[in-house]
Amino acid sequence: MMRQGTHQFVVSTRGRGFYEITDSVIAWVRQSGIRSGLLTLHLRHTSASLLIQENADPGVRRDLERFFSRLIPDGDPLFEHTAEGEDDMPAHVRTALTAVNLSLPIVDSQPALGTWQGIYVWEHRLHPHSRHVAAHFIGE
């Protein structure tokens, strides 16, 4: 029998960086009782991203942050939109270059992630924020 469910994850960030939500997502999927289907996650913000990335070596996440800092530096005079500080527009550009949506198959009551894959909220702002991830599953 086909079922659906929704949930909202709230992620409190301490500023720019990666915040893993894999365990929370897995726990919610298992608690839902769904065995197979599709999970959609949507980050409801324009200055943070949602992504799947390696969760074994933290150097990968540090390298990504250094790369994006070089590609889109805070305070770049190119940007007009600085209403909330020098990291304002760079945060929006980082989001535009990454993603705010993920779709994951659910197989055997869990998201079909690879061995070293984790689900992250990538905070692009320098200051703490409360980020909201809307979740929806459909399946059986």
Summary of the structure (lengths in Angstrom):
residues: 140
radius of gyration: 16.2
end to end distance: 5.7
largest distance: 55.9
contacts: 408
relative contact order: 0.39
helix: 25%
strand: 39%
